Amino acid sequence: MERMNFNQIFIVHSDGSIEPRFPVRVGGVSFGPGVRFGKGVSFSGIDFSLFMGKEFQVRREGQIINILGVYQ
């Protein structure tokens, strides 16, 4: 397991949309580059826009970043 910053995992575009830099898995839901989403959109109940600038506990599984938790 390792610790990664939000900006290491996600790109925030000029229109405010968020896009993962790598394939990401959270709670059994997978999404990756090319998937843009905005505030209020949740994956496995998590609205990532609420965690901009935070640190995440992750586990790399090949090319996939498995998000396990958020450090407060």
C-alpha positions as CSV (number, residue, x, y, z in Angstrom):
1,M,0.0,0.0,0.0
2,E,1.1,3.5,-0.6
3,R,-0.1,7.1,-0.3
4,M,-0.9,9.3,-3.3
5,N,-2.1,12.8,-3.7
6,F,-5.4,13.6,-5.5
7,N,-3.4,15.3,-8.3
8,Q,-1.2,12.3,-8.8
9,I,-4.3,10.2,-9.6
10,F,-6.7,12.7,-11.2
11,I,-6.5,15.6,-13.7
12,V,-8.8,18.6,-13.0
13,H,-9.7,20.2,-16.4
14,S,-10.3,23.9,-16.9
15,D,-14.0,23.3,-17.0
16,G,-13.9,21.7,-13.5
17,S,-14.3,18.2,-14.7
18,I,-12.2,15.4,-13.2
19,E,-10.5,12.6,-15.1
20,P,-8.3,9.8,-13.8
21,R,-4.8,9.6,-15.1
22,F,-4.8,5.8,-14.7
23,P,-7.4,3.1,-14.5
24,V,-8.9,3.4,-11.0
25,R,-10.9,1.0,-8.9
26,V,-12.9,2.0,-5.9
27,G,-15.3,-0.4,-4.1
28,G,-15.5,-2.7,-7.1
29,V,-16.2,0.1,-9.6
30,S,-13.6,0.7,-12.2
31,F,-13.1,3.7,-14.5
32,G,-10.1,5.2,-16.3
33,P,-8.7,7.8,-18.6
34,G,-11.3,9.3,-20.9
35,V,-14.0,9.2,-18.2
36,R,-14.8,12.8,-17.2
37,F,-17.1,13.6,-14.3
38,G,-18.0,16.7,-12.3
39,K,-19.1,17.6,-8.8
40,G,-21.9,15.5,-7.4
41,V,-21.0,12.4,-9.4
42,S,-20.1,9.5,-7.2
43,F,-18.4,6.1,-7.7
44,S,-19.2,3.6,-5.0
45,G,-20.8,6.4,-3.0
46,I,-17.7,8.6,-3.2
47,D,-17.8,12.1,-4.8
48,F,-14.1,12.6,-5.6
49,S,-14.7,16.4,-6.0
50,L,-14.9,16.6,-2.2
51,F,-11.4,15.3,-1.8
52,M,-9.4,17.5,-4.1
53,G,-6.0,18.1,-2.5
54,K,-6.3,15.1,-0.1
55,E,-4.1,12.1,0.2
56,F,-5.4,8.6,-0.7
57,Q,-4.4,5.2,0.6
58,V,-3.9,3.1,-2.6
59,R,-2.7,-0.3,-3.7
60,R,-1.3,-0.6,-7.2
61,E,-2.5,-3.8,-9.0
62,G,-0.6,-3.7,-12.3
63,Q,-1.7,-0.6,-14.1
64,I,-4.8,-0.2,-11.8
65,I,-4.9,2.2,-8.8
66,N,-7.1,0.6,-6.2
67,I,-8.3,3.4,-3.9
68,L,-8.7,2.0,-0.3
69,G,-9.2,5.2,1.7
70,V,-8.8,8.9,2.2
71,Y,-6.5,10.5,4.7
72,Q,-8.1,13.5,6.5
